[in-house]
Amino acid sequence: MKNLHEVSGSETDGGSNNQERENQSEASHNKSPLLSDPWKPCRQPRAIVKECLLQLRCCLGAVCGMEWYGYAALGILMAFLSFLMDLGVTKLLTAHQWLYTKLEGNSLLQFFCWTLYPSCLCAVTSSFSHNICPFSTGSGIPEVRTMLAGIEMPHYLSLTNLFTKFLGLICTLAAGSTVFLGKVGPLVHLSSMVGDYLSKLCSLIRDNKKDKAAGEMLVVAAAVGVASCFGAPVSGVLFSVEVMSSHFARRHYLPCFFSATCGALTFRLFSVWSGDAETLQALFKTDFPTSLPFYPLEILLFAFLGLLCGAVSCCYLACHRWILQFTKTNPVFIKLLTSEKGLYSGMVAFLLASVTFPHFAGQYMASKYTTKQLLTSLLDSRQWSCQSHNASVHSEPEPLLEWTSSGIPVHLSLAFFLLMKMWMLVLACTLPVPAGYFMPVFVYGAALGRLLGEVVVRVLCSGMTSGQQWVSINPGGYALAGAAALSGAVTHTLSPALLAIELTGQFSHAVPVLLATLLANALARSGHRPSFYDALSISKRLPHLPSLKKACPWRDMSPFFCRLPSTPVGQVLGAKPEQLQKAAGPEEVQHVVNTSSETQIPVVDSHETQILLGFVRRSELLMFLRHSQTETLEKHLDEVCCIHPTSVLLSPHNTVQEALNILIVVGAQTLFVTERGRLVGLITWPEMKNILEDLAAEI
């Protein structure tokens, strides 16, 4: 009998020719498998490259698992994308500022330059996103949270979405502080897309493709998104724990820290190589005094600031929920946001730009500053109130110039900024463009803290306190605490406290910043109000149970759906699943294979007792059917197939929320429901997704 090489190498029945071709085939097979195919060009170089790649994989695999190289690649790639995005946005903002300066002396042309530039950018990015990939608009964090909860949403991780969101976000950020939007959320979404592709690549390279959970790279990507945005790895991991994952496994900590550190380090190195920084330092370097950063009695002021930020966050979240509901019910907004997204974005951006025009209301709110310049000026440690009223000071410091350009006191400019930016930010959140909403709230909180600090300094400068022991109060410290407190209250997290410290390097203010953030969170969480991201999930009707549970306190819902998370699974079970008894024959197995699409078929002791023994995989049933066709003796199911025991069993009295938590933690695709050992039904991911979608549809 001929071997495989003889069969592939012989084309005729001639003896000598046949033997010669066999020898040639064997010789080529010994060289490389690629050389056996005569139709592939450059066979020798291809074989050499493949062998080198195989050797490289063996060498890399001997050091650590291939997934660790994926974690490092994720951090480096996201740092490169973040730096490239910042570079493009800086060029566009510089061009806008140059054009505005060149038109100095003609207020009408300056007005059109100031308003039409961001309007056109927002209109273009909105139309581009709507036509190329409608899933690219918004933050992306609610969708990623839903995917981490186990719900599959493949459209949000597509390559088209990655390309569209990246370009659209550059245009949104290039609109400047006029639109007042950020990039944290979209960068987390972009990181999830890159992480998903790297996860697939690692699965193709690894020999063992089942040793990692499917969503682990998404959990790591959430931390990398924040780390590559601010160069803050620790707060990035804490953000992933608090915001992204309903259940953060301990095995995720090391990959998250490793990848986030790679991303933060690469991002800071890019800044050094580009000349923006001299060394690896904090993104917003401050010069707070270290000998006496704050007085002990100032803790009371920081506590008051935390409560004030909590109250402001409740007001902001209420306005945000109202505008989301209004855009979903108003006919005009529904039409604009459905078919005329470009027109709507251009109109809103034009309105916001008109308000911030420097010769109009913008002169009272430092509108010429970019978002980064705003935060840098607000974190200035110098006392603006005393300096602006000191006649001996002839040249004011640069951060104060824009805030006092109108001639009014600085605390009035800050108050006007807070009053105007509140409704402007709420309105900007309705724009159908790729945008982040964390950084604007962070800057808004810094302005709120700065206002309190300047008021305290103004009171001291007016001589209303005795002694000179408080003359070195630092208003920048209040701005730092206010930024962390307000952003933490809006998102219901504590990670902004650590983020504020990492951004500035001011560990001396760790205690007051954490105190203000805790008090703001306590006030914002009272009454079970949904956070900013929860409100987005509810508005988009995403099947995310932690967010949907918070919809009841502020929405008029039916009592059934308010109680659905605590509803027993026995009330939502569907029809009884197809099952096999352990003594099933080929006919019964064939019937179950034809009628059921489940990958795990339950096996019971008998159809009469219904005692669950375990499950058998569908692939094993197909092998059982093939063996039964070739063998003459008929065998039973338990004699050929392996009946796998079930590690987790549900009771009909377990709630829907408990079933969802078990599906997420265990990572199982099917959970069997039994009562006293008898099979009652099963819960699968598609059924759980339908239950959550029904809940979301009723809101």
C-alpha positions, 0 to 999 in steps of 0.5 A: 500500500502506498503511503501519503507521500506516494499518493500525493506525489504520483500522477501516472502509473509509470514505474520509473517516473512514479518512483522519481516523483515520490523521491522528490516529494519526500525530499521536499517534505523533509525540507519544509511543508511549504516546499511541497506545494508547487503553486506557492511562490518563493517557497524557500524564503517562505519556509525560512520565515515560517521556521524563524517565526516558529523558533521565535514563538518557542523562545518567547513562550519559554519566557512567559505566556503569549498573553503577556506579550499581548498585554504589553502590546496593548499598553504600547499601542494604546499609548501610541494612539493616545499620543497620536490623537493628542498630537493631531488635536494640538495641531488643529487647535493651534491652526484655529488659534492662529487663524483667530489671531490673524483676524484681530481687528475685525470682530465679525470675521473673528466671530465667524472663525470662532463659531464656524470652526467647531460647528463644522468639525462637530457636523462633520464628525457626527455625519461621518460617524452616523454614515460609517458606524453609528455605534461609534458615538458617545462614550462607549463605557456603558457598552463595554460594561455590558460586554464585561457583564457577559452580553455579546455586542460584536458591533461595538468591537469591530474594526470599522468602529475603531477607525471611525471612533478614532477619527471622530474623537480627534475632530470632537477634541479639536473643537476645544473648550467651546464644546467642552468634551473629553476623551477618557471614555472613548479611549477606554472603548478604543482600548477594548477594541484593540484588546479584543483583536489582540486576544484573538491573535493570542488565541491563534498563537497559543497552543492551548486556546482555552486557558484564558477567559474570553473577557479578561483582555477587556478588563485589562483594556479598561485599565489601559485606556485610563493609564494611556490617557493620563499616564496614571496606571494605579488609578486606571486599574482602580477605575477598571475595578469600580466602573467596568467590572461587576465582578473583578477577579483577583487574577486580573490584578497583575495583568491590569497593572502590567499592561497599564504600566506599559501604557503609562510609561510609553505615553510619558516617554512619547511626551519626553521624545516629542519635547513636551516634557524633560523627564517622566513626570506628572501630566499636570505638574504643580508646585504646591508647598511641601513644608506646610501643604495645609493647616489642620483646621482646613480639613473642615473646609475640605469636608465642606467642599466635599458636601458642596461637590456632592450637592452639585453632582446631584443637580448635574445628574438630575439635569443630565437625566432630564435632558436624556429623557427630553431628547427621547420624547420631544418630537423635534429632537427625535427627528433631528437625532434620527435623520439630521444628526449633522445639522443638530451637532452643527447647531448645538456647537454654533450655539455653544461657540457663540456663548463662549465668543471672547468678545461676548460672554467668553471674556468672563469664563477664560474661553481662550483656554483649552481644556488642558490650559483650564485645568493647569490654570485652576491648579495654580498654587498662587493666590489670585484674589490677593494678587489681583487687588495688590497694587504693588503687583504690576505684572499678573501671573500668566494663569490669572490673565484670562480669568481677569481680562474682563476687569471683574474680580476673579471669584466672579469670573469663576462663579460665572464660569460655573453657572454657564458651563453647567447647562452648556455641558448638559447640552453638549452631552446630547451631541451624537459624536464620539466624546468623553464626559469625565474630563469636563466634570473633572475641570468643572470640579476644579473650578468649584474648588478654586472658587471656594479657595479664592473666597477663603483667600479673599476673606483673609486678605480683607482682614476679617481674621486675626493673625497672619498664621493662615496667609499661605493658604493654597487655593490650588489644593481646593481645586485639586480636591474639588476636581476629585470630589465632583468627578467621583460623585458623578461616577460614584467612584473613588478612583478620581481621588487617586487619579488627581494625585497621580496627575499632579504628583501631590501626595501631600494632599491625599488625605483632604482629597480622599475626604472630600471625595468620600463625602461627595460620594456619600451625598451623591449615592443617597437615595440610590440615584444612578450614576452618570454611566448608569443613566447612559445605560438606562437611556440606551436600554442596554441589558446591564442589570446593575444599571437597570436596578437603579432605574426604579427610584427615579422612573415610574415602572411596573411593579413586576419589573421593579422586582425582576432582579429578585424574581425566582428563576423558577418563574422565568424558566422556559419550556423544559429542555431536551434531555437524555437518559443514561441508557439512551440509544442511537435513535434517542440521541439522534432525536435530541441532536436534531431538535436541540441546539444546546451545546450541553445536553442534560443527562438524567437517570431515567425519564421517570425519576428525572434525577440529573446526573450531569451533561454531555457535550454535543460534539460527543453525541455526534461521535457517538452517532458515528460509532453507532453507524460503524459498529454492529453492537448497539451501545448505550450512551453511558457506555460510550460518552463521558457524562460530565458532572455539573459544578454549579446547580441552581434552585428554582428559588434562586433569584435572577440576579443570583443566576446572572452573578453565577454566570459571570463569575463561573463563566459557564454557558449553561446553568441547570436548575434542579429541585431535590435533584430533579431537573426542572430547567436550565438558564443559558446566556441567550435566555438571560440576555432576553430577560434583561432586554425585556427589562430594559425595554420596559423602562 
